[in-house]
Amino acid sequence: MTQNEYFNSQAFADTYHYEGDLGCRVGAFGTSFSVWAPTASSVILNLYEAGDGGQVIRKENLIAADRGVWKFETKENLCGMYYTYQVT
């Protein structure tokens, strides 16, 4: 089976289909980040003070969770921070 065939297969859908929240969520609990990357071997969250690039001020490793989702949670309120994901 080729990679394309696998990604379009029922087995892939059964294993990795995800309907939960993704992205950044900020609330009374703190801040959480979630990204769907089922073929990743690692995901790093890069945090920035400005939205026009610049220096990364902090890096955090996301943890692999269910169905190909990677997550990072903190009790900190990171509202107003900019972010990118570095996916391997």
RAKA-V111847 format. One record per helix or strand of 3 or more residues. SS is the DSSP state (@ for helix, = for strand). FROM is the first residue (numbers start at 1). TO is the last residue. Records with the same first field share a line. If there is no record, write none. Layout:
SS = FROM-TO + FROM-TO
//
This chain:
@ = 3-7 + 10-16 + 66-68
= = 23-27 + 30-36 + 43-48 + 58-61 + 69-74 + 82-87
//
